[in-house]
Amino acid sequence: MGQYAVFGLGYVGSTMLGALAAQGHPVIGLDPDAAKRKIIEGGGSPVGEPGIEERIADGRARGLIQVTGDVRGALSQSTLAFVCVGTPSNPDGTIDLGSIDRVTREIAAALRGESTKIGIVYRSTMIPGTIEQSVLPILEAAIPGGEEKHYEVACYPEFLREGNAWDDYLHPPKVVVGARTPWIRDRLSATFPAIPAPVFWTDFRTAEMIKYVDNAFHATKVTFANEIGILAREFGVDPIELVRIFLSDRKLNVSEAYLRPGFAFGGSCLGKDLRALHAWARKREVPSDFLAGILGSNQHQIQRVVAQIRSKAGEGTIGFLGLAFKPGTDDLRESQFLAVASECLRQGARIRAHDPNVRWERLTGANLHHVEATLPTLRDVFTSSCEELWRSCAVVVLGRGSEWGTDDMVRDFVRRGGFVVDLVRTQAVRILCGDNYWSVV
């Protein structure tokens, strides 16, 4: 069992120090703040976190925890070095990498000339690309050719809540590690909590980003619940009872449903109901910025796709394969795909369209009225032939995941220099198109 070094003795570092010792690992803590080191030397915790002081005291009593300011001495005995320093916000909102860079330089200087291999594991929250664009260049400049010979790097984000850090360490919701080789994976696995949790081995950037995704979603849930609570009160509805009923739906609400990266939402319900809530709130001067932001973000996604289509099409004709807002229906009301086609036409593009579920003779009522209001010339550009669309267009926009045609149609299209913009991630078409393909995700 090797010794581990922990750089940074704040909430994350102190928790790691106590947790690793509780697992029976010898561990040495490093921090430039002498006051923190002195507290740990006395068996205390520099942070007020339930359960941590007891583990540090026990680790000190058993001789498993040491503290030092000597980086070279600490690393010379360690198998893994955990970097747990802070990455606070700069005034412009970007993260301050000063502590990351400082510790990385200290580690690089200490490893220069050493023959023992060590794993450098970053637990700090860092914007995707930090390891590749900041950490690795610092290490490579100090130790040319040292990667995989003298050190290996991993990103191992923490998911600790202040006030629950010890319990979260023991019972993590998941374990995520960005690493390149089995060498560091094997050594890092020995430090995982004994309680089973899903383990995801991935690349640096995905591991770096997952903490931001988690926190953005947590903030979204708080803001959504607060805004809905305010609206509920204004409507004379008990927000606690309302949310209790909302949370009981594990099929659509508290579930994986709708949480798939892709294109904008559409259809006759979502946009209409969001607008109704926001309009009611605005009329009564009730805050609803979050709900309004959803509609704005959805519109930005449509504009982004339109810009991509126009850049690829040039003066050529744009074909839209699938116009209904979802597969298996002919409902064109507030279809996100129809909105893209309409905007391209408004900007002067030539378009063609095909949807096997849409039959003009069957369009009636609100469905027909929406088409006439949104894209009154749609009947003139509509074709009943999928093959004709592939044959006559410079760009084909996929707005549905099935019934897109045949492999031969796509191959001929690509041979002529055609380009596919895929809004529904059709894997078979992606393989056929190669570089002549762009997807929203």
ABEGO torsion letter per residue (X at the ends): XBBBBBBEABAAAAAAAAAAAAAGBBBBBBBABAAAAAAAAAGBBABBBBGAAAAAAAAAAAGABBBBABAAAAAAABABBBBABBBBBBAAGBBBAAAAAAAAAAAAAAABGBABBBBBBBABBBBBGAAAAAAAAAAAAABBGABGAABBBBBBBBBBBBGAAAAAAABBABBBBBBABAAAAAAAAAABBABBBBBBBBBAAAAAAAAAAAAAAAAAAAAAAAAAAAAAAAAGBBAAAAAAAAAABAAAABBABGBBBBBBBBEAAAAAAAAAAAAAAAAAGBBAAAAAAAAAAAAAAAAAAAAAAAAAAEABBBBBBEABABBGBABABGBAAAAAAAAAAAAGBBBBBBBAABBAAABBEAAAAAAAAABAAAAAABBABAAAAAAABABBBBABABGAEBAAAAAAAAAAGBBBBBAAGBAAAAAAAEAABBBAX
